[in-house]
Amino acid sequence: MHHPATDLVVMALILVSVVCIVWEILSPPGPRQDVLRIIGDAFVVVFVIELTLRFIVAPSKARFFRSYWLDIIAILV
């Protein structure tokens, strides 16, 4: 999990997720906005899985929470 390639993929997913959120906000109500909302929800699921895997492999759970507290809050909101 702590590999540069993993971090690069997660950063790319975050960027694509932000683009989808902006596109959803700027789109008029309708089918496109609904699809973008579903895509956004799928990204949240991927981020929850990624964070869960990082928690499972973390040697120190306290250090995990100190490092990823903002990510946890972002997922909960």
Buried (B, 14 or more C-beta within 10 A) or exposed (E): EEEEEEEEEBEEBEEEBEEBBEBBEEBEEEEEBEEBBEBBEEBEEEBBEBBEEBBEEBEEEEEBEEEBEEBBEEBEE
